[in-house]
Amino acid sequence: MRKKTYLRLVEYQTEQSRQHLGEVQSIYREMRGYKHDFHHHLQALKGQLEAGEVGRALEYIAQLDENLMAVDRLLKTGNVTLDAILSAKIAQAKSAGISVSVKALVPDGLLLTDLELGIVVGNLLDNAIEACGLAQGDRFIRIYMKMKGKMLYFSMLNSAGRKERKKGSLFPSRKEGLHGFGLRRVDTILKEHGGWCKYNSEEGAFTTEFLVPALG
């Protein structure tokens, strides 16, 4: 039964990562479409201005600006997979009234696979969003990611409720049926690549750090 549950959850998280990657690829395709149409937009504006239809041209520009703002919502870190998972989770956090700040600069080609990167970062963000739901006062998530030589470094501080005690090496999850499974998956993936992850719970705050070899 445990093996069956484990495999079902792995399949769910893998599909979730594929969905996030699909979302970002869809946004990029839409942005490429606007780039392709840019010449046509310039010709339309030129024709309107030459005809003296300044008001119509301004309305056209405003409409273009509105459409581009709707498309260019994607966080840009330098890594497509990371863009996908962070953009999706940030949108989820903000819809729950959580303020999010991100400083991230990561190359696109890493030793971790796209699915592994999505599972690791996605689970850590899920954990942070869950913890923020228990916080009193301001709810926030602060993320910092960069390369340290060939190592990928991740640091996150988020608001939380009361101080938690570890069960074994991890903190428990309040999600029914998961029982901290997500964090165990994170630890497993990072250790397989020779990395580590640290968690610390304080009253009102939770911190997460990981360091993992990411470049050959």
C-alpha positions as semicolon CSV with decimal commas, in nm:
position;residue;x (nm);y (nm);z (nm)
1;M;0,000;0,000;0,000
2;R;0,282;0,239;0,087
3;K;0,452;0,170;-0,246
4;K;0,126;0,225;-0,433
5;T;0,065;0,557;-0,256
6;Y;0,424;0,665;-0,320
7;L;0,401;0,590;-0,692
8;R;0,066;0,769;-0,720
9;L;0,206;1,083;-0,558
10;V;0,521;1,072;-0,773
11;E;0,302;1,049;-1,083
12;Y;0,090;1,344;-0,962
13;Q;0,392;1,565;-0,898
14;T;0,551;1,472;-1,229
15;E;0,231;1,566;-1,413
16;Q;0,214;1,892;-1,214
17;S;0,568;1,979;-1,324
18;R;0,482;1,903;-1,687
19;Q;0,180;2,132;-1,658
20;H;0,390;2,421;-1,526
21;L;0,644;2,376;-1,805
22;G;0,360;2,369;-2,058
23;E;0,225;2,697;-1,919
24;V;0,553;2,881;-1,962
25;Q;0,608;2,739;-2,310
26;S;0,261;2,862;-2,404
27;I;0,347;3,212;-2,283
28;Y;0,672;3,211;-2,480
29;R;0,489;3,102;-2,795
30;E;0,242;3,387;-2,750
31;M;0,526;3,636;-2,704
32;R;0,699;3,508;-3,019
33;G;0,370;3,561;-3,201
34;Y;0,364;3,926;-3,097
35;K;0,724;3,965;-3,216
36;H;0,629;3,815;-3,551
37;D;0,338;4,058;-3,585
38;F;0,542;4,364;-3,480
39;H;0,612;4,474;-3,837
40;H;0,240;4,466;-3,919
41;H;0,162;4,677;-3,611
42;L;0,419;4,938;-3,719
43;Q;0,268;4,954;-4,069
44;A;-0,080;5,002;-3,924
45;L;0,038;5,282;-3,694
46;K;0,230;5,450;-3,979
47;G;-0,081;5,447;-4,197
48;Q;-0,300;5,592;-3,922
49;L;-0,052;5,872;-3,844
50;E;-0,001;5,957;-4,211
51;A;-0,379;5,985;-4,242
52;G;-0,382;6,224;-3,946
53;E;-0,578;5,980;-3,727
54;V;-0,374;6,047;-3,412
55;G;-0,651;5,949;-3,174
56;R;-0,700;5,616;-3,349
57;A;-0,322;5,552;-3,341
58;L;-0,307;5,626;-2,968
59;E;-0,596;5,388;-2,906
60;Y;-0,414;5,122;-3,112
61;I;-0,097;5,171;-2,904
62;A;-0,293;5,149;-2,578
63;Q;-0,452;4,824;-2,691
64;L;-0,112;4,679;-2,789
65;D;0,034;4,783;-2,454
66;E;-0,252;4,617;-2,266
67;N;-0,211;4,293;-2,461
68;L;0,167;4,286;-2,410
69;M;0,130;4,348;-2,036
70;A;-0,104;4,050;-2,017
71;V;0,149;3,828;-2,194
72;D;0,469;3,948;-2,024
73;R;0,379;3,817;-1,679
74;L;0,655;3,560;-1,673
75;L;0,932;3,578;-1,419
76;K;1,266;3,566;-1,601
77;T;1,549;3,391;-1,415
78;G;1,744;3,257;-1,712
79;N;1,606;2,904;-1,668
80;V;1,283;2,816;-1,851
81;T;1,173;2,546;-1,607
82;L;1,238;2,768;-1,308
83;D;1,046;3,049;-1,479
84;A;0,749;2,816;-1,515
85;I;0,731;2,681;-1,161
86;L;0,807;3,014;-0,992
87;S;0,558;3,207;-1,206
88;A;0,282;2,955;-1,133
89;K;0,351;2,943;-0,758
90;I;0,392;3,320;-0,726
91;A;0,053;3,369;-0,892
92;Q;-0,097;3,116;-0,650
93;A;0,063;3,291;-0,351
94;K;-0,045;3,639;-0,457
95;S;-0,403;3,521;-0,508
96;A;-0,393;3,410;-0,143
97;G;-0,280;3,754;-0,028
98;I;0,087;3,661;0,016
99;S;0,353;3,911;-0,091
100;V;0,641;3,752;-0,284
101;S;0,989;3,880;-0,367
102;V;1,230;3,685;-0,586
103;K;1,595;3,739;-0,675
104;A;1,705;3,457;-0,903
105;L;1,965;3,414;-1,175
106;V;2,010;3,055;-1,291
107;P;2,144;2,912;-1,620
108;D;1,914;2,703;-1,837
109;G;2,121;2,384;-1,857
110;L;2,153;2,209;-1,520
111;L;2,243;1,858;-1,404
112;L;1,900;1,833;-1,241
113;T;1,636;1,738;-1,496
114;D;1,347;1,975;-1,564
115;L;1,113;1,743;-1,371
116;E;1,350;1,721;-1,074
117;L;1,391;2,099;-1,061
118;G;1,015;2,145;-1,084
119;I;0,948;1,893;-0,807
120;V;1,211;2,041;-0,573
121;V;1,118;2,407;-0,612
122;G;0,746;2,335;-0,647
123;N;0,730;2,138;-0,323
124;L;0,928;2,398;-0,131
125;L;0,695;2,673;-0,257
126;D;0,389;2,463;-0,171
127;N;0,525;2,423;0,180
128;A;0,583;2,799;0,210
129;I;0,233;2,884;0,085
130;E;0,084;2,636;0,332
131;A;0,287;2,787;0,619
132;C;0,182;3,142;0,525
133;G;-0,180;3,036;0,565
134;L;-0,113;2,984;0,937
135;A;0,070;3,314;0,991
136;Q;-0,061;3,601;1,199
137;G;-0,012;3,945;1,044
138;D;0,188;3,998;0,726
139;R;0,223;3,696;0,498
140;F;0,530;3,687;0,278
141;I;0,772;3,467;0,085
142;R;1,126;3,582;0,000
143;I;1,328;3,372;-0,244
144;Y;1,693;3,400;-0,342
145;M;1,863;3,173;-0,598
146;K;2,203;3,194;-0,765
147;M;2,499;2,985;-0,876
148;K;2,795;2,950;-0,642
149;G;3,053;2,818;-0,882
150;K;2,900;2,496;-1,013
151;M;2,656;2,472;-0,720
152;L;2,296;2,592;-0,724
153;Y;2,207;2,778;-0,403
154;F;1,848;2,834;-0,289
155;S;1,731;3,032;0,014
156;M;1,374;3,106;0,118
157;L;1,222;3,286;0,416
158;N;0,846;3,276;0,466
159;S;0,599;3,371;0,733
160;A;0,450;3,087;0,936
161;G;0,249;3,007;1,245
162;R;0,385;2,865;1,568
163;K;0,726;2,706;1,592
164;E;0,717;2,347;1,467
165;R;0,907;2,046;1,593
166;K;1,070;1,803;1,354
167;K;0,950;1,448;1,313
168;G;1,271;1,270;1,233
169;S;1,469;1,496;1,000
170;L;1,168;1,684;0,857
171;F;0,879;1,900;0,963
172;P;0,524;1,763;0,929
173;S;0,275;1,883;0,668
174;R;-0,086;1,962;0,752
175;K;-0,207;1,845;0,410
176;E;-0,423;1,538;0,447
177;G;-0,265;1,222;0,316
178;L;0,073;1,375;0,227
179;H;0,241;1,362;0,571
180;G;0,547;1,559;0,461
181;F;0,587;1,349;0,147
182;G;0,680;1,651;-0,062
183;L;0,977;1,743;0,156
184;R;1,096;1,383;0,155
185;R;1,091;1,392;-0,226
186;V;1,296;1,714;-0,218
187;D;1,555;1,559;0,014
188;T;1,576;1,243;-0,195
189;I;1,635;1,427;-0,524
190;L;1,895;1,663;-0,377
191;K;2,085;1,382;-0,206
192;E;2,087;1,180;-0,529
193;H;2,276;1,472;-0,686
194;G;2,514;1,511;-0,391
195;G;2,334;1,809;-0,237
196;W;2,164;1,892;0,090
197;C;1,864;2,083;0,222
198;K;1,817;2,250;0,561
199;Y;1,495;2,365;0,729
200;N;1,447;2,580;1,034
201;S;1,124;2,668;1,212
202;E;1,090;2,969;1,440
203;E;0,790;3,143;1,590
204;G;0,626;3,317;1,294
205;A;0,886;3,225;1,034
206;F;1,028;2,929;0,841
207;T;1,356;2,917;0,649
208;T;1,473;2,676;0,380
209;E;1,815;2,641;0,218
210;F;1,959;2,396;-0,029
211;L;2,287;2,360;-0,215
212;V;2,333;2,109;-0,496
213;P;2,585;2,047;-0,776
214;A;2,413;2,178;-1,088
215;L;2,676;2,223;-1,357
216;G;2,915;1,967;-1,501
